[in-house]
């Protein structure tokens, strides 16, 4: 069985000389469009210096990608078949996107042991004429922590360079500098041209649900900043190299 293309989530980018602190966390992403659930996915992420590992649950099967930024190589591991393949790293550049309208709500909440603050953003969703009649509403609960933010930046850039997400686009590009996100909610909302949207009723579920065209929620949990064992970034014993 081939490793799904969605697993190309980690790629090599230029690495700063001062590395972010070791970090491990889990992301769970769920989506719903027009009232229908879209299959979500879970990722376990580990970062240590120039090394990044992402374990991804795909329909109950686990695959891994391990990136060595210094050696400019990426290992793709299929745990079901106990095989791995090696790929060269790719460099990627991206341009900054347009910034949304940001509202600091002043609200705080303890999430995963951190004091998080709530930020709400709204912007016009780019695209064709139909999409121009939709707005994007984003709610982020973030914690101000430069070390966590620096480590999380590796994950963002890996997602962007893989082509699976844009570091300058919504979800990742709008995360405030120096912050680490604990929960992100994105809503695509039906709106008439020029219409102003009150985001809070949409986010707390008191507005008509038929206005929400799509919803995506990403939750980060199991956050650990203890040292990660270097052996976690090598191919497990007994796995063989695949020719695919």
C-alpha positions as a Markdown table, in Angstrom:
| # | Residue | x | y | z |
|---|---|---|---|---|
| 1 | Unk | 0.0 | 0.0 | 0.0 |
| 2 | Unk | 1.4 | 3.4 | -0.9 |
| 3 | Unk | 1.9 | 6.0 | 1.7 |
| 4 | Unk | -0.8 | 8.7 | 1.2 |
| 5 | Unk | 0.4 | 11.9 | -0.4 |
| 6 | Unk | -1.1 | 13.9 | 2.5 |
| 7 | Unk | 1.8 | 12.5 | 4.6 |
| 8 | Unk | 4.3 | 14.8 | 2.8 |
| 9 | Unk | 3.8 | 17.2 | 5.7 |
| 10 | Unk | 7.4 | 17.8 | 6.5 |
| 11 | Unk | 10.0 | 19.4 | 4.2 |
| 12 | Unk | 13.4 | 21.0 | 4.7 |
| 13 | Unk | 13.7 | 24.8 | 5.0 |
| 14 | Unk | 16.7 | 26.9 | 6.0 |
| 15 | Unk | 17.3 | 26.4 | 9.7 |
| 16 | Unk | 18.3 | 29.1 | 12.1 |
| 17 | Unk | 21.5 | 28.7 | 14.1 |
| 18 | Unk | 19.7 | 28.9 | 17.4 |
| 19 | Unk | 17.2 | 26.0 | 17.6 |
| 20 | Unk | 13.8 | 26.1 | 19.3 |
| 21 | Unk | 13.3 | 24.2 | 22.5 |
| 22 | Unk | 12.3 | 20.5 | 22.2 |
| 23 | Unk | 8.5 | 20.3 | 21.8 |
| 24 | Unk | 5.9 | 17.6 | 21.4 |
| 25 | Unk | 2.2 | 18.0 | 20.9 |
| 26 | Unk | -0.9 | 16.5 | 19.3 |
| 27 | Unk | -3.2 | 18.1 | 16.8 |
| 28 | Unk | -6.7 | 16.9 | 16.1 |
| 29 | Unk | -8.5 | 18.5 | 13.1 |
| 30 | Unk | -12.2 | 18.1 | 12.3 |
| 31 | Unk | -14.2 | 19.6 | 9.6 |
| 32 | Unk | -17.9 | 19.9 | 8.5 |
| 33 | Unk | -19.3 | 21.3 | 5.3 |
| 34 | Unk | -23.0 | 22.0 | 4.7 |
| 35 | Unk | -23.8 | 19.9 | 7.8 |
| 36 | Unk | -21.8 | 16.9 | 6.6 |
| 37 | Unk | -18.8 | 15.7 | 8.5 |
| 38 | Unk | -15.5 | 15.5 | 6.6 |
| 39 | Unk | -13.0 | 12.8 | 7.8 |
| 40 | Unk | -10.6 | 14.4 | 10.2 |
| 41 | Unk | -7.1 | 13.4 | 11.1 |
| 42 | Unk | -4.7 | 13.3 | 14.1 |
| 43 | Unk | -1.0 | 14.2 | 14.1 |
| 44 | Unk | 1.6 | 13.7 | 16.8 |
| 45 | Unk | 4.5 | 16.1 | 16.3 |
| 46 | Unk | 8.0 | 16.1 | 17.9 |
| 47 | Unk | 10.6 | 18.8 | 17.3 |
| 48 | Unk | 14.3 | 18.6 | 18.4 |
| 49 | Unk | 16.8 | 21.0 | 17.0 |
| 50 | Unk | 17.1 | 20.3 | 13.3 |
| 51 | Unk | 14.8 | 17.2 | 13.5 |
| 52 | Unk | 11.1 | 17.1 | 13.1 |
| 53 | Unk | 8.9 | 14.0 | 13.2 |
| 54 | Unk | 5.2 | 13.8 | 12.4 |
| 55 | Unk | 3.1 | 10.7 | 13.1 |
| 56 | Unk | -0.2 | 10.7 | 11.3 |
| 57 | Unk | -3.3 | 8.6 | 11.8 |
| 58 | Unk | -4.9 | 7.8 | 8.4 |
| 59 | Unk | -8.0 | 5.8 | 8.7 |
| 60 | Unk | -6.7 | 4.0 | 11.7 |
| 61 | Unk | -3.2 | 3.3 | 10.2 |
| 62 | Unk | -0.1 | 5.2 | 11.4 |
| 63 | Unk | 2.5 | 6.6 | 9.1 |
| 64 | Unk | 5.5 | 8.8 | 10.0 |
| 65 | Unk | 7.7 | 11.4 | 8.3 |
| 66 | Unk | 11.0 | 12.3 | 9.8 |
| 67 | Unk | 12.9 | 15.3 | 8.6 |
| 68 | Unk | 16.6 | 16.1 | 9.2 |
| 69 | Unk | 16.9 | 19.8 | 8.2 |
| 70 | Unk | 20.7 | 19.7 | 8.5 |
| 71 | Unk | 21.2 | 16.7 | 6.2 |
| 72 | Unk | 18.4 | 17.9 | 3.9 |
| 73 | Unk | 16.6 | 14.6 | 3.8 |
| 74 | Unk | 13.2 | 13.2 | 4.7 |
| 75 | Unk | 12.2 | 9.7 | 5.7 |
| 76 | Unk | 8.7 | 8.4 | 5.0 |
| 77 | Unk | 7.8 | 5.4 | 7.2 |
| 78 | Unk | 4.9 | 2.9 | 6.6 |
| 79 | Unk | 4.4 | 1.2 | 10.0 |
| 80 | Unk | 1.9 | -1.3 | 8.6 |
| 81 | Unk | 4.4 | -2.6 | 6.0 |
| 82 | Unk | 7.4 | -1.9 | 8.2 |
| 83 | Unk | 9.1 | -0.1 | 5.3 |
| 84 | Unk | 10.6 | 3.3 | 4.8 |
| 85 | Unk | 11.7 | 5.5 | 1.9 |
| 86 | Unk | 14.2 | 8.3 | 1.7 |
| 87 | Unk | 13.5 | 11.5 | -0.2 |
| 88 | Unk | 15.5 | 14.7 | -0.7 |
| 89 | Unk | 14.3 | 17.8 | 1.1 |
| 90 | Unk | 12.7 | 20.7 | -0.7 |
| 91 | Unk | 13.2 | 24.3 | -0.1 |
| 92 | Unk | 10.1 | 26.5 | -0.3 |
| 93 | Unk | 9.3 | 30.2 | -0.4 |
| 94 | Unk | 6.0 | 31.9 | 0.1 |
| 95 | Unk | 4.7 | 35.4 | 0.0 |
| 96 | Unk | 2.8 | 37.0 | 2.8 |
| 97 | Unk | -1.0 | 37.1 | 2.3 |
| 98 | Unk | -3.5 | 39.8 | 3.1 |
| 99 | Unk | -4.1 | 40.3 | 6.8 |
| 100 | Unk | -7.6 | 39.9 | 8.3 |
| 101 | Unk | -9.4 | 42.4 | 10.6 |
| 102 | Unk | -8.3 | 41.4 | 14.1 |
| 103 | Unk | -10.2 | 41.9 | 17.3 |
| 104 | Unk | -8.6 | 41.4 | 20.7 |
| 105 | Unk | -11.5 | 40.3 | 22.9 |
| 106 | Unk | -9.7 | 40.6 | 26.2 |
| 107 | Unk | -11.1 | 37.1 | 27.2 |
| 108 | Unk | -8.8 | 34.5 | 28.7 |
| 109 | Unk | -9.2 | 30.9 | 29.5 |
| 110 | Unk | -7.0 | 28.1 | 30.9 |
| 111 | Unk | -6.4 | 25.5 | 28.2 |
| 112 | Unk | -4.1 | 22.5 | 28.5 |
| 113 | Unk | -2.5 | 24.2 | 31.5 |
| 114 | Unk | -1.8 | 27.5 | 29.7 |
| 115 | Unk | -3.5 | 30.9 | 30.1 |
| 116 | Unk | -4.8 | 31.5 | 26.6 |
| 117 | Unk | -6.2 | 34.7 | 25.2 |
| 118 | Unk | -9.0 | 34.9 | 22.6 |
| 119 | Unk | -8.6 | 36.6 | 19.3 |
| 120 | Unk | -11.3 | 36.9 | 16.6 |
| 121 | Unk | -10.5 | 37.7 | 13.0 |
| 122 | Unk | -12.7 | 38.3 | 9.9 |
| 123 | Unk | -11.7 | 38.6 | 6.2 |
| 124 | Unk | -13.1 | 38.2 | 2.7 |
| 125 | Unk | -12.5 | 34.7 | 1.4 |
| 126 | Unk | -10.6 | 35.0 | -1.9 |
| 127 | Unk | -11.7 | 33.1 | -5.0 |
| 128 | Unk | -14.3 | 33.3 | -7.7 |
| 129 | Unk | -17.4 | 35.5 | -7.8 |
| 130 | Unk | -19.4 | 33.1 | -5.6 |
| 131 | Unk | -16.7 | 32.8 | -3.0 |
| 132 | Unk | -16.4 | 36.6 | -2.8 |
| 133 | Unk | -19.9 | 36.4 | -1.2 |
| 134 | Unk | -18.4 | 34.5 | 1.7 |
| 135 | Unk | -16.5 | 35.7 | 4.7 |
| 136 | Unk | -14.0 | 33.8 | 6.8 |
| 137 | Unk | -14.3 | 34.0 | 10.6 |
| 138 | Unk | -11.4 | 32.8 | 12.7 |
| 139 | Unk | -11.3 | 32.3 | 16.5 |
| 140 | Unk | -7.9 | 31.6 | 18.0 |
| 141 | Unk | -7.0 | 30.8 | 21.6 |
| 142 | Unk | -3.3 | 31.5 | 21.8 |
| 143 | Unk | -0.6 | 31.7 | 24.5 |
| 144 | Unk | 2.2 | 34.2 | 24.3 |
| 145 | Unk | 5.5 | 32.2 | 24.5 |
| 146 | Unk | 8.4 | 32.9 | 22.1 |
| 147 | Unk | 10.1 | 29.6 | 22.6 |
| 148 | Unk | 6.9 | 27.6 | 21.9 |
| 149 | Unk | 6.1 | 29.9 | 19.0 |
| 150 | Unk | 9.6 | 29.3 | 17.5 |
| 151 | Unk | 9.2 | 25.6 | 17.7 |
| 152 | Unk | 5.7 | 25.7 | 16.2 |
| 153 | Unk | 7.1 | 27.7 | 13.3 |
| 154 | Unk | 8.9 | 24.6 | 12.1 |
| 155 | Unk | 5.6 | 22.8 | 11.9 |
| 156 | Unk | 4.0 | 25.7 | 10.0 |
| 157 | Unk | 6.8 | 25.9 | 7.5 |
| 158 | Unk | 6.7 | 22.2 | 6.9 |
| 159 | Unk | 3.0 | 22.2 | 6.3 |
| 160 | Unk | 3.4 | 25.1 | 3.8 |
| 161 | Unk | 6.3 | 23.7 | 1.8 |
| 162 | Unk | 4.5 | 20.4 | 1.5 |
| 163 | Unk | 1.7 | 22.1 | -0.4 |
| 164 | Unk | -0.9 | 20.9 | 2.2 |
| 165 | Unk | -1.3 | 24.3 | 3.8 |
| 166 | Unk | -0.1 | 27.8 | 3.3 |
| 167 | Unk | 2.1 | 29.5 | 5.9 |
| 168 | Unk | 0.9 | 32.9 | 4.6 |
| 169 | Unk | -2.8 | 31.8 | 4.4 |
| 170 | Unk | -5.5 | 31.2 | 6.9 |
| 171 | Unk | -5.1 | 28.8 | 9.8 |
| 172 | Unk | -1.4 | 29.3 | 10.0 |
| 173 | Unk | -0.4 | 32.6 | 8.4 |
| 174 | Unk | -2.8 | 34.6 | 10.7 |
| 175 | Unk | -1.4 | 33.3 | 14.0 |
| 176 | Unk | 0.0 | 36.4 | 15.8 |
| 177 | Unk | 3.8 | 36.5 | 16.0 |
| 178 | Unk | 5.3 | 35.2 | 19.2 |
| 179 | Unk | 2.2 | 33.1 | 20.1 |
| 180 | Unk | 1.4 | 29.4 | 20.2 |
| 181 | Unk | -2.1 | 28.3 | 19.2 |
| 182 | Unk | -4.1 | 26.0 | 21.5 |
| 183 | Unk | -7.4 | 26.0 | 19.5 |
| 184 | Unk | -8.3 | 27.4 | 16.1 |
| 185 | Unk | -11.9 | 27.6 | 14.7 |
| 186 | Unk | -12.4 | 28.6 | 11.1 |
| 187 | Unk | -15.9 | 29.3 | 9.7 |
| 188 | Unk | -16.8 | 30.1 | 6.1 |
| 189 | Unk | -19.9 | 32.2 | 6.4 |
| 190 | Unk | -22.5 | 33.1 | 3.7 |
| 191 | Unk | -22.8 | 36.9 | 3.5 |
| 192 | Unk | -24.2 | 39.4 | 1.1 |
| 193 | Unk | -21.6 | 41.8 | -0.6 |
| 194 | Unk | -20.7 | 44.5 | 1.9 |
| 195 | Unk | -22.5 | 42.9 | 4.7 |
| 196 | Unk | -21.0 | 43.2 | 8.2 |
| 197 | Unk | -21.0 | 40.0 | 10.2 |
| 198 | Unk | -21.2 | 39.7 | 14.0 |
| 199 | Unk | -18.8 | 36.8 | 14.6 |
| 200 | Unk | -19.7 | 36.0 | 18.2 |
| 201 | Unk | -23.2 | 34.5 | 17.6 |
| 202 | Unk | -21.7 | 32.3 | 14.8 |
| 203 | Unk | -18.9 | 31.1 | 17.1 |
| 204 | Unk | -21.1 | 30.4 | 20.1 |
| 205 | Unk | -23.8 | 28.7 | 18.1 |
| 206 | Unk | -26.6 | 31.2 | 18.6 |
| 207 | Unk | -26.8 | 32.3 | 15.0 |
| 208 | Unk | -28.7 | 30.3 | 12.3 |
| 209 | Unk | -26.5 | 27.4 | 11.4 |
| 210 | Unk | -27.4 | 27.6 | 7.7 |
| 211 | Unk | -25.2 | 30.7 | 7.4 |
| 212 | Unk | -22.1 | 28.5 | 8.1 |
| 213 | Unk | -20.9 | 26.9 | 4.9 |
| 214 | Unk | -17.9 | 25.1 | 6.4 |
| 215 | Unk | -16.3 | 24.8 | 9.8 |
| 216 | Unk | -12.8 | 23.5 | 10.7 |
| 217 | Unk | -11.5 | 23.1 | 14.2 |
| 218 | Unk | -7.9 | 22.3 | 15.2 |
| 219 | Unk | -7.2 | 21.5 | 18.8 |
| 220 | Unk | -3.6 | 21.1 | 20.2 |
| 221 | Unk | -3.1 | 19.0 | 23.3 |
| 222 | Unk | -0.6 | 16.8 | 25.1 |
| 223 | Unk | 2.0 | 19.7 | 25.0 |
| 224 | Unk | 5.3 | 18.7 | 26.4 |
| 225 | Unk | 8.6 | 20.7 | 26.4 |
| 226 | Unk | 10.8 | 18.1 | 28.0 |
| 227 | Unk | 13.8 | 16.8 | 26.1 |
| 228 | Unk | 13.0 | 14.5 | 23.2 |
| 229 | Unk | 15.2 | 11.4 | 22.9 |
| 230 | Unk | 17.3 | 11.5 | 19.7 |
| 231 | Unk | 16.5 | 7.9 | 19.0 |
| 232 | Unk | 12.9 | 8.9 | 18.3 |
| 233 | Unk | 14.1 | 10.4 | 15.0 |
| 234 | Unk | 15.5 | 7.2 | 13.5 |
| 235 | Unk | 13.9 | 4.4 | 11.5 |
| 236 | Unk | 12.7 | 1.6 | 13.9 |
| 237 | Unk | 14.8 | -1.6 | 14.0 |
| 238 | Unk | 13.6 | -4.3 | 11.6 |
| 239 | Unk | 12.1 | -1.9 | 9.0 |
| 240 | Unk | 13.4 | -2.3 | 5.4 |
| 241 | Unk | 14.0 | 0.3 | 2.7 |
| 242 | Unk | 11.3 | 0.4 | 0.1 |
| 243 | Unk | 11.9 | 0.8 | -3.6 |
| 244 | Unk | 8.7 | 2.9 | -4.1 |
